[in-house]
């Protein structure tokens, strides 16, 4: 495929390859192809427009995030008339969680279109969700709100938004566990320490204690991942107590 750097500088018959690829994903023909080319340009390309503004997907990612939130919020507002603000906010967070957006990006194979000087194998999982949000932003700029809403309905809401299932879905086991401990007036402690051992990549271990008793241990490549992993194990160990308190 012709590099996006060249595509931005001139219109060419080689644009057709990208046009066909993005049209297959969208299920409609783009009006302004450059919006989508921007949605798949990584900052490492270091491209600037004629005004000196940097061109990459990050601004579109911001816009797409807002559009996703708006469409999902409207859907939940209409579908759950009895839901209060707190309930609706939690439900929306479950739909647009980073984990879910990463899955959507992977399903569409968006990383195959990204232009970057960084090898694709070095990207973390979040690249998939970032590209999905950028794509939503590009659709909004290119087609307007109605077409953007229709795309989100088809790709996100219809296949994935099941109210009953979402109610039982946990986004962050750590947040849930902390909230439960605070409500039940339990003392919790995440004792995190570096534990690389013989691994080439740095690892961290964590001991999660509740009321001075170690409930779960975990190990991962970041403190955040280790804490979440330990929290998940603690959740299943204490599931009956947490359930009785009305947290699930």
C-alpha positions in Angstrom: 0.0 0.0 0.0 1.2 3.5 -0.8 2.5 5.2 2.3 0.0 7.6 4.0 2.8 10.3 3.9 2.6 10.3 0.1 -1.2 10.1 0.1 -1.5 13.3 2.1 0.7 15.1 -0.3 -1.0 14.0 -3.5 -4.1 12.3 -4.9 -3.1 9.2 -6.8 -4.7 6.1 -8.3 -2.8 4.2 -5.4 -5.4 5.8 -3.0 -7.8 3.2 -4.4 -6.2 0.4 -2.3 -6.8 2.2 1.0 -10.3 3.3 -0.3 -11.3 -0.3 -0.9 -9.9 -1.5 2.4 -11.7 1.1 4.5 -14.9 0.8 2.5 -15.0 -2.9 3.3 -14.8 -2.1 7.0 -17.3 0.7 6.9 -19.8 -1.0 4.5 -20.2 2.4 2.7 -18.0 4.6 0.6 -16.1 7.5 2.2 -16.7 11.0 1.0 -13.4 12.5 2.2 -10.7 9.9 2.3 -8.2 12.0 4.3 -10.3 11.8 7.5 -9.8 8.0 7.4 -6.1 8.3 6.4 -5.6 10.5 9.5 -7.4 7.9 11.6 -4.7 5.4 10.8 -1.6 7.6 11.0 0.5 7.0 14.1 2.4 9.9 15.7 5.7 8.1 14.8 5.2 9.1 11.2 5.8 12.7 12.2 3.7 14.2 9.4 2.6 17.8 9.4 0.1 19.6 7.2 0.7 22.9 5.4 -0.1 24.9 8.6 2.5 23.0 10.6 -0.1 21.0 12.6 0.8 17.4 13.4 -1.3 14.8 11.6 -2.0 11.6 13.5 -5.1 9.7 14.9 -5.0 11.1 18.5 -7.3 14.1 17.9 -9.8 11.8 16.1 -9.5 9.4 18.9 -10.6 12.2 21.3 -13.6 13.0 19.0 -14.5 9.3 18.5 -14.5 8.7 22.3 -17.0 11.6 22.7 -19.2 10.3 19.9 -19.3 6.8 21.3 -20.2 8.0 24.7 -23.0 10.2 23.4 -24.6 7.4 21.3 -24.3 4.8 24.0 -25.6 7.2 26.6 -28.7 8.0 24.4 -29.3 4.3 23.9 -29.2 3.5 27.6 -31.3 6.5 28.5 -34.0 5.2 26.1 -33.7 1.5 27.0 -33.6 1.8 30.8 -36.1 4.5 31.8 -35.8 3.6 35.4 -32.0 3.9 35.6 -30.6 6.7 37.6 -27.5 8.7 36.7 -25.1 6.4 38.6 -26.6 3.3 37.0 -26.5 4.7 33.5 -22.9 6.0 34.0 -21.7 2.5 35.2 -23.5 0.8 32.3 -22.0 3.2 29.7 -18.5 2.6 31.2 -19.0 -1.2 30.7 -19.9 -0.7 27.0 -17.0 1.6 26.3 -14.4 0.0 28.5 -10.9 -0.1 27.1 -11.0 -3.9 27.0 -14.2 -3.9 25.0 -12.9 -1.3 22.5 -9.7 -3.2 22.0 -11.8 -6.3 21.1 -13.8 -4.2 18.6 -10.6 -2.9 17.0 -9.2 -6.4 16.8 -12.4 -7.8 15.3 -12.2 -5.2 12.5 -8.4 -5.8 11.9 -7.8 -2.1 12.1 -4.1 -2.5 13.0 -3.5 -3.8 9.5 -4.2 -0.3 8.1 -2.1 1.7 10.5 0.9 3.6 9.2 3.8 3.7 11.7 7.5 3.6 12.0 7.1 1.4 15.0 6.8 -2.4 14.3 3.2 -3.4 14.9 4.3 -6.2 17.1 5.6 -3.7 19.6 2.2 -2.0 20.2 0.2 -2.8 23.3 -3.4 -3.9 23.2 -4.7 -0.4 23.5 -3.7 0.4 19.9 -6.8 -1.5 18.8 -9.2 0.5 20.9 -7.5 3.8 20.0 -7.9 3.1 16.3 -11.5 2.2 16.7 -12.2 5.5 18.5 -10.3 7.3 15.8 -12.4 5.6 13.1 -15.6 6.7 14.8 -14.2 10.2 14.8 -13.5 10.0 11.1 -16.9 8.7 10.3 -18.5 11.6 12.2 -16.4 14.2 10.3 -17.0 12.5 7.0 -20.7 11.5 7.2 -22.2 13.4 10.1 -24.0 12.3 13.3 -26.7 10.1 11.8 -24.3 7.9 9.8 -22.0 7.7 12.8 -24.9 6.7 15.1 -25.9 4.0 12.6 -22.4 2.6 12.5 -22.2 2.5 16.3 -25.6 0.8 16.5 -24.5 -1.8 14.0 -21.0 -2.5 15.3 -21.4 -1.9 19.0 -24.9 -1.8 20.3 -26.8 -4.5 18.4 -24.2 -7.2 18.8 -22.8 -6.4 22.3 -25.2 -4.3 24.4 -27.3 -6.7 26.4 -28.6 -4.9 29.5 -28.9 -8.0 31.7 -25.4 -9.3 30.8 -23.9 -5.8 31.3 -25.4 -5.5 34.8 -23.4 -8.5 35.8 -20.2 -7.5 34.1 -17.2 -6.3 36.2 -15.0 -3.7 34.6 -12.4 -3.4 37.3 -12.2 -6.0 40.1 -9.9 -3.7 42.0 -12.4 -0.8 42.0 -15.2 -3.2 43.0 -13.2 -4.7 45.8 -12.1 -1.3 47.2 -15.7 -0.1 47.1 -16.9 -3.2 48.9 -14.1 -2.8 51.6 -14.9 0.8 52.2 -18.6 0.1 52.5 -18.0 -2.8 54.9 -15.3 -0.9 56.8 -12.6 -3.4 56.0 -8.9 -2.5 55.9 -7.2 -3.4 52.6 -3.6 -3.2 51.5 -1.9 -3.9 48.1 1.7 -4.8 48.9 3.5 -4.4 45.5 7.1 -5.2 44.9 9.4 -5.8 42.0 9.9 -9.5 41.3 11.7 -10.0 38.0 13.4 -13.3 38.9 15.0 -14.8 35.8 12.6 -13.0 33.4 14.0 -10.7 30.8 11.0 -8.3 31.3 10.5 -6.6 34.6 7.7 -8.2 36.7 5.8 -7.1 39.8 4.2 -9.2 42.5 1.4 -8.1 44.8 0.0 -9.5 48.0 -3.6 -8.3 48.7 -4.5 -8.3 52.3 -8.0 -7.6 53.8 -8.2 -7.0 57.6 -4.5 -8.0 57.8 -5.1 -11.4 56.1 -3.5 -12.2 52.8 -6.4 -13.0 50.4 -4.7 -13.3 47.1 -1.3 -13.0 45.3 -0.5 -12.2 41.7 2.4 -11.4 39.4 2.4 -9.4 36.1 4.5 -7.1 34.0 3.1 -3.9 35.6 1.9 -2.9 39.0 -1.6 -2.1 37.6 -2.0 -5.5 36.0 -0.7 -7.3 39.1 -3.1 -5.5 41.4 -6.1 -6.2 39.0 -5.1 -9.9 38.8 -4.9 -10.2 42.6 -8.2 -8.3 42.9 -9.9 -10.7 40.6 -8.7 -13.7 42.6 -9.8 -12.1 45.8 -13.2 -11.3 44.2 -13.8 -15.0 43.5 -12.6 -16.0 46.9 -15.0 -13.6 48.5 -17.8 -13.7 45.9 -20.5 -14.8 48.3 -19.8 -12.0 50.8 -19.6 -9.4 48.0 -22.8 -10.6 46.4 -24.7 -10.5 49.7 -23.6 -6.9 50.1 -25.3 -6.1 46.7 -22.2 -5.4 44.7 -23.0 -8.0 41.9 
